[in-house]
Amino acid sequence: MAKFMFQELVDGARHISARLGSAPDAAGRISDAEVGKFVKLAGESRLDLCVAGDQIEGRISAFEPATLDGYSFGSVQVEGRFAVTFDGVQATPGTGTIAIGDYVVCGTPAAKGTALTAPAKVCKATAAGNTLNFKWRVISLGAAGTGAVGTTGLIELVR
């Protein structure tokens, strides 16, 4: 019999519409290659791609090719569960393991314009959970069950 494991929930998550990108020009806009990547608040009514160590405020879930005020536009999932790839400890991405209950931040991101081939990476947060504004916590270590770098698991927003 197959082992039970938590999975992402499609209808149990809240999505918001937002302007996306770093600037209202072609260089600052994002493309559909950014779907699945983590974002953070970057300006007035605007989110941008996270860099390693940033707190995760959401994940791009859909992209609209039209622009709004010169920025890209799309949907961002801001709660629920995310499938992720483990990337070690925040202070030393690429090394260390993650455990059930650990809080996480953005790991080493894929380059802008490069589509994900695996779920986005997270690192174990070095800050205490009570100091994080966005508390994403590991709830499953996935099929590997180890939390090792490169394995996949599941995180969930703690309210």
C-alpha positions in Angstrom: 0.0 0.0 0.0 1.3 3.5 -0.9 2.4 5.8 1.9 0.1 8.7 2.6 1.7 12.2 2.2 0.4 15.7 2.2 0.0 17.2 -1.3 -0.6 20.7 -2.7 -4.2 21.8 -2.5 -5.5 23.7 -5.5 -8.8 24.9 -4.2 -7.7 25.5 -0.6 -5.4 28.4 -1.5 -5.9 32.2 -1.9 -4.7 33.9 -5.0 -4.3 37.7 -5.6 -3.9 39.7 -8.8 -0.7 41.9 -8.9 1.6 43.9 -11.0 4.8 41.8 -11.4 8.4 42.7 -12.1 11.2 45.2 -11.2 10.4 48.0 -13.6 7.6 49.2 -16.0 9.8 48.5 -19.1 10.8 45.4 -21.2 13.9 44.7 -19.0 11.9 44.8 -15.8 8.9 42.8 -17.0 8.6 39.0 -16.4 7.4 36.3 -18.7 5.6 33.0 -18.3 8.9 31.4 -17.5 8.5 32.9 -14.0 5.4 30.9 -13.2 6.1 28.8 -10.0 8.8 31.2 -8.7 8.6 33.0 -5.3 7.8 36.7 -5.0 8.0 39.5 -2.4 6.5 43.0 -2.1 8.7 45.4 -4.2 6.6 48.6 -4.5 3.2 50.1 -4.7 0.8 47.2 -5.6 3.7 45.3 -7.1 5.6 42.1 -6.4 9.0 41.0 -7.8 11.0 37.8 -7.8 12.7 36.8 -4.6 16.4 36.4 -4.2 18.1 33.9 -2.0 17.3 34.5 1.7 14.1 36.6 1.0 11.0 35.8 3.0 8.4 34.2 0.7 5.2 36.2 0.2 3.8 34.1 -2.5 4.3 32.1 -5.7 3.4 33.2 -9.2 0.6 31.0 -10.3 -0.5 32.6 -13.6 0.8 35.2 -16.1 -1.0 37.6 -18.4 0.9 38.6 -21.5 -0.7 42.1 -21.5 0.8 44.8 -19.2 -0.7 47.0 -16.6 0.9 50.4 -16.0 3.9 49.1 -17.9 4.4 46.1 -15.6 3.7 42.5 -16.1 0.5 41.3 -14.6 -0.6 37.9 -13.1 -1.9 35.9 -10.2 0.0 35.1 -7.1 -0.8 32.3 -4.6 -0.3 33.7 -1.1 -1.3 30.9 1.1 -1.9 27.1 1.1 0.8 24.6 0.3 3.7 24.6 -2.1 5.8 21.8 -3.5 9.4 22.8 -3.0 13.0 21.6 -3.6 15.2 21.7 -0.5 18.4 23.8 -0.8 20.0 23.4 2.6 20.5 26.1 5.3 20.0 29.8 4.6 23.5 30.8 5.7 25.1 28.1 3.3 22.7 27.3 0.5 23.5 23.9 -1.1 24.5 22.4 2.2 22.6 21.0 5.2 19.3 19.3 5.7 15.8 20.5 6.4 13.4 18.9 8.9 9.7 18.7 9.5 8.6 22.0 11.2 11.5 24.1 10.0 10.6 27.6 8.7 12.0 28.4 5.3 13.0 31.3 3.1 13.7 31.5 -0.7 16.6 29.3 -1.7 18.8 29.7 -4.7 16.4 31.0 -7.4 16.4 30.0 -11.1 17.6 32.9 -13.3 15.0 35.3 -14.5 13.7 34.1 -17.9 14.5 30.5 -17.1 11.6 28.2 -16.5 11.6 25.9 -13.5 12.3 22.2 -14.2 11.6 21.3 -10.5 9.7 23.1 -7.7 11.3 26.4 -6.5 14.1 26.0 -3.9 13.8 26.8 -0.2 16.4 27.0 2.6 15.9 26.5 6.3 15.5 30.0 7.8 18.3 31.0 10.2 15.9 33.5 11.9 13.6 32.3 14.6 10.1 31.6 13.6 8.8 34.5 15.8 10.9 37.0 13.8 9.6 36.0 10.4 6.7 38.0 8.9 5.8 35.2 6.5 6.0 31.8 8.2 6.3 29.0 5.6 6.9 25.7 7.4 8.0 22.3 6.2 5.1 19.8 6.5 6.4 16.9 4.4 9.9 15.7 3.4 8.4 14.0 0.3 9.2 10.6 -1.0 12.9 10.7 -0.1 12.0 11.6 3.6 15.4 13.1 4.3 15.2 16.9 3.7 18.6 16.6 1.9 19.6 19.2 -0.7 17.9 18.4 -4.1 15.0 16.4 -2.6 11.5 17.7 -2.7 8.8 18.2 -0.1 5.9 20.5 0.9 5.6 23.7 2.8 2.5 25.4 4.2 1.9 29.0 5.4 1.4 29.1 9.2 -1.2 31.7 10.4 
